[in-house]
Amino acid sequence: MYPLVERVRRTGEEYGLWSPGDCIVVAVSGGPDSVALLHIMHAIASRTDQRLNLVCAHINHGFRPEASREEAEFVQSLARQLDMPFELANLDIPTYMKESGKGAQLAAREKRYEFLHAVACKYGAASIALAHHADDQAETVMMRILRGSGASGLAGMRMKRREKNVNLIRPLLRIYKAEILKACQDAEIPYRIDSSNLQNKYARNAIRLDVLPFLGQYNGQLAESLNRLADTLGEEDDYLQQLTDRAYQELVTSDGEGLAFQIEPFGTLHAALQRRLIKLILNYLPFCLEESDFVKIERVRQGAIQSAPTTWSLDLGGGLQCVREYDTVRFIPNAAGGIEDLRYTYRVDSIPAEVEIQGLGTNLLFTQTAAGQDAMSKMTHGKDSAVFDADELVYPLTVRSRQPGDTMKVMGLNGTKKVKDIFIDEKVPPSLRSRIPIVTDGQGRILWIPGIRRSSIAAVGQHTSSVLLMTVVRDAE
């Protein structure tokens, strides 16, 4: 067993799997892999420069009552011999399968990890050690090849992965099954065999028992080749993920409802980064999407990079939609369109006044001052403020939501123009138009669309004696 102990110790150092004094939960099924892992970790933990604290955890899934009970007793006795805490979970996976509709392997995995995380929390463990080895890695890569996974999937299982504030570590991932069995035999270490692992009714078992042996006729080093593929793609995947994280920080913004990016900088990214960025955005959003859906990701990407300015929407499922509006792509809840139903009216009976529009994070300030150079200078301070001849206005003023058929007398234009057409000219995304308030006078005439355009009504001139200043203030400011 000593050669494997040294290899695992070096692997632990190379990948930073643990630090001196760490508490590690070791998942032990009773099979040769996990029993070997427990002995190896116990040998490493006993070193004066490590002093790791180990907890042995075993799960009885409830599939084979008699055999499972014997396996639990075996693992418990093993923990007692090695003088470490023992935690047992007696689960009823068959019942959970009926209740959840999940398959045996998925249901067992879900409940198994739930228990292991609970044990880690109980003991304040830094890591959960799993006994996956190099042959398991080859099986995983082959399964994902058959499923059509991308580079991230073909990277296989990681030596170390963070999940729920605990590291999942796989110290045996570079060691093959034959080496583990020989080490157990040489050290006369007993273990148990799960008979269900010899049945090919499960996909992974079929890969192990049928697919890999068949393909091995054409490549005698198939498992090694698949492991090299996983190692290579894992490192490349890590590098590409760094670039994707950087692109996310530079390109993606939050608008309160979802996430968005601008078309032009997105188009400069390599196609591989474009796909990864879209996938990362979907991972950040709290919606029930499939872990990987190349078709949807590619539809979003193709829709974003098409040269002609356009608008479109795509239902991504899970309550999420992707919308392109002019030069912006947004990922928003399907219910976000419900903002269109937001209706409000605020009456401004006296000046000065401040109107806070609930739900929009927008305030409108109304102040009145004598005409002069200071007041006139406000006219050039951008679209977030507007000045009017106070004596030419009809009171009271009103701040309200947009209404169908709204028109406004536009400064510099004879007659009126539909507010809808103004929004189109200004390239205001359709999903944001109802967020923009409308200010009207006592006759219902639209005076100002904050941030967009003011009307020709009550323009300030040389005979103006009193000026009404309207200013929009947003939460982000």
C-alpha positions as CSV (number, residue, x, y, z in Angstrom):
1,M,0.0,0.0,0.0
2,Y,3.0,2.3,0.6
3,P,3.6,3.1,-3.1
4,L,0.0,4.3,-3.5
5,V,0.2,6.3,-0.3
6,E,3.1,8.2,-1.7
7,R,1.5,8.8,-5.0
8,V,-1.7,10.1,-3.4
9,R,0.3,12.3,-1.0
10,R,2.2,13.9,-4.0
11,T,-1.1,14.3,-5.8
12,G,-2.5,16.0,-2.8
13,E,0.4,18.5,-2.7
14,E,0.2,19.1,-6.5
15,Y,-3.5,19.9,-6.5
16,G,-3.8,21.4,-3.0
17,L,-6.3,18.8,-2.0
18,W,-5.8,19.4,1.7
19,S,-3.9,21.5,4.2
20,P,-2.4,20.3,7.5
21,G,-5.1,20.0,10.2
22,D,-8.0,19.8,7.7
23,C,-11.0,17.7,8.6
24,I,-11.9,15.4,5.6
25,V,-15.1,13.3,5.3
26,V,-14.2,10.1,3.4
27,A,-17.1,8.4,1.6
28,V,-16.7,4.7,2.0
29,S,-19.0,2.2,0.3
30,G,-17.1,-0.9,1.4
31,G,-15.8,-1.7,-2.1
32,P,-12.1,-1.9,-2.9
33,D,-11.7,1.6,-4.2
34,S,-13.2,3.4,-1.1
35,V,-11.6,1.0,1.4
36,A,-8.2,1.6,-0.2
37,L,-8.9,5.4,-0.1
38,L,-9.7,5.2,3.6
39,H,-6.5,3.3,4.4
40,I,-4.4,5.6,2.2
41,M,-5.9,8.8,3.8
42,H,-5.4,7.3,7.3
43,A,-1.7,6.7,6.5
44,I,-1.3,10.3,5.3
45,A,-3.3,11.7,8.2
46,S,-1.0,10.0,10.7
47,R,2.1,11.9,9.4
48,T,3.4,14.5,11.7
49,D,3.4,17.1,8.9
50,Q,-0.3,16.5,8.0
51,R,-2.4,15.6,11.1
52,L,-5.6,15.4,9.1
53,N,-8.8,14.6,10.9
54,L,-10.8,12.0,9.1
55,V,-14.5,11.0,9.3
56,C,-15.7,7.8,7.7
57,A,-19.2,8.1,6.1
58,H,-21.2,5.3,4.7
59,I,-24.6,5.3,2.8
60,N,-27.1,2.4,2.8
61,H,-29.2,3.2,-0.2
62,G,-31.9,0.6,0.6
63,F,-31.7,-1.3,-2.6
64,R,-30.3,-4.6,-1.1
65,P,-31.5,-4.8,2.5
66,E,-29.5,-7.8,3.7
67,A,-26.3,-7.1,1.8
68,S,-26.5,-3.4,2.6
69,R,-26.8,-4.1,6.3
70,E,-23.7,-6.3,6.2
71,E,-21.7,-3.7,4.2
72,A,-22.6,-1.0,6.8
73,E,-21.4,-3.2,9.6
74,F,-18.2,-3.9,7.8
75,V,-17.4,-0.2,7.2
76,Q,-18.3,0.7,10.7
77,S,-15.9,-1.9,12.0
78,L,-13.3,-0.6,9.7
79,A,-13.7,2.9,11.1
80,R,-13.5,1.5,14.6
81,Q,-10.2,-0.2,13.8
82,L,-8.7,3.0,12.4
83,D,-10.1,4.9,15.4
84,M,-12.1,7.5,13.5
85,P,-15.7,8.8,13.7
86,F,-18.3,6.9,11.7
87,E,-21.5,8.3,10.2
88,L,-24.2,6.2,8.7
89,A,-27.2,7.1,6.5
90,N,-30.0,4.6,6.0
91,L,-31.8,5.8,3.0
92,D,-34.9,4.6,1.2
93,I,-34.0,5.4,-2.4
94,P,-36.7,3.2,-4.0
95,T,-39.4,5.3,-2.2
96,Y,-37.7,8.5,-3.2
97,M,-37.6,7.4,-6.8
98,K,-41.4,6.9,-6.8
99,E,-42.0,10.3,-5.2
100,S,-39.6,12.2,-7.4
101,G,-39.9,10.3,-10.6
102,K,-36.0,10.1,-10.9
103,G,-34.0,7.2,-12.0
104,A,-32.1,5.0,-9.6
105,Q,-28.6,6.4,-10.2
106,L,-29.7,10.0,-10.2
107,A,-31.9,9.6,-7.1
108,A,-29.1,7.8,-5.2
109,R,-26.5,10.3,-6.2
110,E,-28.7,13.2,-5.1
111,K,-29.4,11.8,-1.6
112,R,-25.8,10.5,-1.2
113,Y,-24.3,14.0,-1.7
114,E,-27.0,15.5,0.4
115,F,-25.9,13.3,3.3
116,L,-22.2,13.8,2.7
117,H,-22.6,17.6,2.8
118,A,-24.6,17.3,6.0
119,V,-21.8,15.3,7.6
120,A,-19.2,17.8,6.4
121,C,-21.3,20.6,8.0
122,K,-21.6,18.7,11.2
123,Y,-17.8,18.3,11.6
124,G,-16.8,21.5,10.0
125,A,-14.9,19.6,7.3
126,A,-13.0,21.3,4.6
127,S,-13.4,18.5,2.1
128,I,-15.3,15.3,1.1
129,A,-13.0,12.6,-0.3
130,L,-14.5,10.4,-3.1
131,A,-12.9,7.2,-4.4
132,H,-13.3,7.8,-8.1
133,H,-10.2,6.4,-10.0
134,A,-8.8,6.6,-13.4
135,D,-11.1,3.9,-14.9
136,D,-14.1,5.8,-13.5
137,Q,-12.7,8.8,-15.3
138,A,-12.4,6.9,-18.6
139,E,-16.0,5.7,-18.2
140,T,-17.2,9.3,-17.5
141,V,-15.5,10.7,-20.6
142,M,-16.9,7.9,-22.8
143,M,-20.4,8.5,-21.5
144,R,-20.1,12.2,-22.2
145,I,-18.7,11.6,-25.7
146,L,-21.8,9.5,-26.4
147,R,-24.0,12.2,-25.1
148,G,-22.4,14.9,-27.3
149,S,-20.9,16.9,-24.5
150,G,-18.6,19.9,-25.2
151,A,-15.1,20.5,-24.0
152,S,-16.2,21.2,-20.4
153,G,-18.0,17.9,-20.2
154,L,-15.1,15.9,-21.8
155,A,-12.8,17.3,-19.1
156,G,-14.5,14.7,-17.0
157,M,-14.4,14.7,-13.2
158,R,-12.1,17.2,-11.6
159,M,-9.5,16.4,-9.0
160,K,-10.9,19.2,-6.8
161,R,-14.2,21.0,-7.2
162,R,-15.9,23.5,-4.9
163,E,-19.5,22.7,-4.0
164,K,-21.6,24.2,-1.2
165,N,-18.6,25.7,0.6
166,V,-16.9,22.3,0.7
167,N,-14.2,20.8,-1.6
168,L,-15.0,17.6,-3.4
169,I,-11.6,15.9,-3.8
170,R,-10.7,12.7,-5.7
171,P,-7.2,11.6,-4.6
172,L,-7.3,8.4,-6.6
173,L,-8.2,9.9,-9.9
174,R,-4.8,9.1,-11.5
175,I,-4.7,5.5,-10.2
176,Y,-6.2,2.6,-12.1
177,K,-8.5,-0.1,-10.7
178,A,-6.0,-2.9,-11.2
179,E,-3.4,-1.0,-9.1
180,I,-6.0,-0.6,-6.3
181,L,-7.0,-4.2,-6.3
182,K,-3.3,-5.3,-6.3
183,A,-2.5,-3.0,-3.4
184,C,-5.5,-4.4,-1.4
185,Q,-4.4,-7.9,-2.1
186,D,-0.8,-7.3,-1.2
187,A,-1.7,-5.6,2.1
188,E,-4.4,-8.2,2.8
189,I,-7.1,-5.5,3.1
190,P,-10.6,-7.0,3.0
191,Y,-13.4,-5.3,1.0
192,R,-16.9,-6.0,-0.3
193,I,-18.2,-6.4,-3.8
194,D,-21.6,-4.7,-4.8
195,S,-23.2,-7.3,-7.1
196,S,-25.2,-4.5,-8.8
197,N,-22.0,-3.2,-10.3
198,L,-21.9,-6.4,-12.4
199,Q,-25.2,-5.8,-14.1
200,N,-25.2,-3.8,-17.3
201,K,-28.8,-2.4,-16.9
202,Y,-27.3,1.0,-15.8
203,A,-25.6,3.2,-18.4
204,R,-22.3,3.5,-16.5
205,N,-22.2,-0.3,-16.0
206,A,-22.9,-0.9,-19.7
207,I,-20.0,1.5,-20.6
208,R,-17.7,-0.4,-18.2
209,L,-18.8,-3.9,-19.1
210,D,-19.6,-3.6,-22.8
211,V,-18.5,-0.4,-24.6
212,L,-15.0,0.0,-23.3
213,P,-14.0,-3.7,-23.7
214,F,-15.3,-3.6,-27.3
215,L,-13.5,-0.4,-28.2
216,G,-10.4,-1.7,-26.4
217,Q,-9.9,-4.1,-29.3
218,Y,-8.9,-1.2,-31.4
219,N,-6.9,0.7,-28.8
220,G,-5.2,-1.3,-26.1
221,Q,-4.6,1.9,-24.1
222,L,-8.1,3.2,-24.4
223,A,-8.6,4.1,-20.7
224,E,-5.2,5.9,-20.7
225,S,-6.2,7.8,-23.9
226,L,-9.5,8.9,-22.4
227,N,-7.7,10.1,-19.3
228,R,-5.2,12.1,-21.3
229,L,-8.1,13.7,-23.2
230,A,-9.7,14.6,-19.9
231,D,-6.5,16.1,-18.5
232,T,-5.8,18.1,-21.7
233,L,-9.3,19.5,-22.0
234,G,-9.5,20.2,-18.3
235,E,-6.5,22.5,-18.5
236,E,-7.8,24.2,-21.7
237,D,-11.2,24.5,-20.2
238,D,-9.8,26.2,-17.1
239,Y,-8.0,28.7,-19.3
240,L,-11.0,29.4,-21.5
241,Q,-13.1,29.9,-18.3
242,Q,-10.7,32.6,-17.1
243,L,-11.2,34.4,-20.4
244,T,-14.9,34.0,-20.2
245,D,-15.0,35.4,-16.6
246,R,-13.0,38.4,-17.8
247,A,-15.4,38.9,-20.7
248,Y,-18.4,38.7,-18.3
249,Q,-16.9,41.4,-16.1
250,E,-16.3,43.7,-19.1
251,L,-19.4,43.1,-21.2
252,V,-22.3,42.0,-19.0
253,T,-24.5,44.4,-17.0
254,S,-27.5,44.0,-14.8
255,D,-30.7,46.0,-15.3
256,G,-32.5,44.9,-12.2
257,E,-34.6,42.2,-14.0
258,G,-31.9,40.2,-15.7
259,L,-28.6,40.5,-17.5
260,A,-27.6,42.1,-20.7
261,F,-24.7,42.7,-23.1
262,Q,-24.1,45.1,-26.0
263,I,-23.9,43.5,-29.5
264,E,-20.7,45.3,-30.8
265,P,-18.2,44.1,-28.2
266,F,-19.8,40.7,-28.1
267,G,-19.2,40.3,-31.8
268,T,-15.5,40.8,-31.4
269,L,-15.2,37.7,-29.2
270,H,-14.2,34.3,-30.7
271,A,-17.2,32.0,-31.3
272,A,-16.0,29.7,-28.5
273,L,-16.0,32.6,-26.0
274,Q,-19.4,33.8,-27.3
275,R,-20.9,30.4,-26.5
276,R,-19.2,30.2,-23.1
277,L,-20.3,33.7,-22.2
278,I,-24.0,32.9,-23.0
279,K,-23.7,29.7,-21.0
280,L,-22.2,31.6,-18.0
281,I,-25.0,34.2,-18.1
282,L,-27.6,31.4,-18.0
283,N,-25.7,29.8,-15.1
284,Y,-25.8,33.0,-13.1
285,L,-29.6,33.4,-13.6
286,P,-31.8,31.6,-11.1
287,F,-33.9,29.7,-13.6
288,C,-34.6,26.0,-14.2
289,L,-32.6,25.4,-17.4
290,E,-30.8,22.3,-18.6
291,E,-27.1,22.4,-17.6
292,S,-26.1,22.4,-21.2
293,D,-28.3,23.1,-24.2
294,F,-26.1,23.8,-27.3
295,V,-29.1,24.4,-29.6
296,K,-30.5,27.2,-27.5
297,I,-27.1,28.7,-26.8
298,E,-26.3,28.7,-30.5
299,R,-29.6,30.3,-31.4
300,V,-28.9,33.1,-29.0
301,R,-25.4,33.5,-30.4
302,Q,-26.5,33.5,-34.1
303,G,-29.3,36.0,-33.3
304,A,-26.8,38.3,-31.6
305,I,-24.1,38.4,-34.3
306,Q,-26.4,38.8,-37.3
307,S,-25.4,42.1,-38.9
308,A,-28.8,43.7,-39.6
309,P,-30.3,45.6,-36.6
310,T,-33.3,43.7,-35.5
311,T,-35.5,42.7,-32.6
312,W,-36.5,39.2,-31.6
313,S,-37.3,37.1,-28.5
314,L,-36.5,33.5,-27.7
315,D,-38.2,31.5,-25.0
316,L,-35.4,29.6,-23.2
317,G,-37.7,27.7,-20.9
318,G,-37.6,27.7,-17.1
319,G,-39.4,31.1,-17.0
320,L,-36.6,32.9,-18.9
321,Q,-36.5,34.6,-22.3
322,C,-33.7,36.2,-24.4
323,V,-34.6,39.4,-26.2
324,R,-32.6,41.4,-28.7
325,E,-33.6,45.0,-28.9
326,Y,-31.5,47.0,-31.4
327,D,-27.9,46.8,-30.2
328,T,-28.6,45.0,-26.9
329,V,-29.3,41.4,-25.9
330,R,-31.1,40.9,-22.6
331,F,-31.9,37.8,-20.6
332,I,-35.1,38.5,-18.6
333,P,-37.9,36.6,-16.8
334,N,-40.9,35.9,-19.0
335,A,-43.0,37.8,-16.5
336,A,-40.8,40.9,-17.1
337,G,-43.2,41.8,-19.8
338,G,-45.8,42.2,-17.1
339,I,-44.3,45.7,-16.4
340,E,-46.4,46.7,-19.4
341,D,-49.4,46.3,-17.2
342,L,-48.0,48.7,-14.6
343,R,-50.3,51.7,-14.5
344,Y,-49.8,54.8,-12.3
345,T,-50.9,58.4,-12.1
346,Y,-49.3,61.0,-9.8
347,R,-50.8,64.5,-9.5
348,V,-48.5,67.5,-8.9
349,D,-50.7,70.0,-7.1
350,S,-47.9,72.5,-6.0
351,I,-44.4,73.4,-6.8
352,P,-41.7,72.5,-5.5
353,A,-42.5,68.8,-5.6
354,E,-40.9,65.4,-5.8
355,V,-42.7,62.4,-7.3
356,E,-41.4,59.0,-6.5
357,I,-42.6,56.4,-9.0
358,Q,-43.0,53.2,-7.1
359,G,-41.4,50.1,-8.7
360,L,-39.3,52.0,-11.2
361,G,-36.6,53.5,-9.1
362,T,-37.3,56.9,-10.6
363,N,-38.0,60.3,-9.0
364,L,-39.1,63.5,-10.8
365,L,-38.2,66.8,-9.2
366,F,-40.1,70.0,-9.9
367,T,-38.7,73.4,-8.9
368,Q,-39.6,76.9,-9.9
369,T,-37.2,79.9,-10.2
370,A,-37.0,83.3,-11.7
371,A,-35.8,83.4,-15.3
372,G,-32.1,84.1,-15.5
373,Q,-28.8,82.9,-16.8
374,D,-28.7,79.9,-14.4
375,A,-32.1,78.7,-15.3
376,M,-31.5,79.1,-19.0
377,S,-28.3,77.0,-18.7
378,K,-30.3,74.0,-17.6
379,M,-31.6,73.8,-21.2
380,T,-28.2,72.4,-22.3
381,H,-27.8,69.9,-19.5
382,G,-28.9,66.8,-21.4
383,K,-32.2,64.9,-21.6
384,D,-32.6,64.3,-17.9
385,S,-33.8,67.8,-17.3
386,A,-36.1,70.3,-19.1
387,V,-37.2,73.9,-18.5
388,F,-40.6,75.4,-19.2
389,D,-42.1,78.9,-19.1
390,A,-44.0,78.4,-15.8
391,D,-46.6,81.0,-16.7
392,E,-47.5,79.3,-19.9
393,L,-48.3,76.0,-18.3
394,V,-51.8,74.7,-17.4
395,Y,-51.9,73.2,-13.9
396,P,-52.1,70.8,-12.2
397,L,-49.3,68.7,-13.8
398,T,-49.5,64.9,-13.9
399,V,-46.9,62.2,-14.0
400,R,-48.4,59.0,-15.5
401,S,-47.5,55.8,-17.3
402,R,-47.6,55.6,-21.1
403,Q,-51.0,55.1,-22.8
404,P,-51.9,53.7,-26.2
405,G,-52.2,56.4,-28.8
406,D,-50.1,59.0,-26.9
407,T,-48.9,61.9,-29.1
408,M,-46.7,64.9,-28.4
409,K,-46.0,68.3,-30.0
410,V,-42.4,68.0,-30.7
411,M,-40.1,71.0,-30.6
412,G,-39.0,71.9,-34.1
413,L,-41.7,69.9,-35.8
414,N,-45.1,71.1,-37.0
415,G,-48.0,69.0,-35.7
416,T,-47.8,66.0,-33.3
417,K,-45.9,62.8,-33.3
418,K,-46.8,59.4,-31.8
419,V,-44.9,58.6,-28.6
420,K,-44.4,55.1,-30.0
421,D,-42.6,56.5,-33.1
422,I,-40.5,58.7,-30.8
423,F,-39.4,55.7,-28.9
424,I,-38.6,53.9,-32.2
425,D,-36.5,56.9,-33.4
426,E,-34.6,57.0,-30.2
427,K,-34.1,53.2,-30.3
428,V,-35.6,52.7,-26.9
429,P,-36.0,48.9,-26.4
430,P,-39.7,47.8,-26.3
431,S,-39.3,46.1,-23.0
432,L,-38.1,49.4,-21.4
433,R,-40.7,51.8,-22.9
434,S,-43.3,51.4,-20.2
435,R,-40.6,52.3,-17.6
436,I,-40.4,55.8,-18.9
437,P,-42.9,58.2,-17.3
438,I,-44.9,60.8,-19.1
439,V,-45.4,64.4,-17.7
440,T,-48.6,66.1,-18.8
441,D,-50.3,69.5,-18.1
442,G,-53.8,70.2,-16.8
443,Q,-55.2,69.8,-20.4
444,G,-53.6,66.4,-20.8
445,R,-51.0,67.6,-23.2
446,I,-47.6,65.8,-23.0
447,L,-44.9,68.2,-21.8
448,W,-41.9,65.9,-21.4
449,I,-40.8,62.3,-21.8
450,P,-37.9,62.3,-19.3
451,G,-34.6,61.2,-20.8
452,I,-36.1,61.2,-24.3
453,R,-37.7,64.4,-25.6
454,R,-39.5,67.6,-24.4
455,S,-42.5,69.1,-26.2
456,S,-42.8,72.5,-27.9
457,I,-45.3,73.6,-25.3
458,A,-44.4,76.5,-22.9
459,A,-40.9,77.0,-24.4
460,V,-38.7,79.4,-22.6
461,G,-38.2,82.7,-24.4
462,Q,-36.9,86.3,-23.9
463,H,-40.2,87.3,-22.2
464,T,-40.2,84.4,-19.8
465,S,-40.2,85.7,-16.2
466,S,-40.6,82.4,-14.3
467,V,-39.0,79.0,-15.1
468,L,-40.2,75.5,-14.1
469,L,-37.4,73.0,-14.0
470,M,-38.1,69.3,-14.3
471,T,-35.4,66.8,-13.4
472,V,-35.3,63.0,-13.4
473,V,-33.3,61.2,-10.8
474,R,-32.7,57.4,-11.0
475,D,-31.7,55.1,-8.2
476,A,-28.4,54.2,-9.9
477,E,-27.4,57.8,-9.6
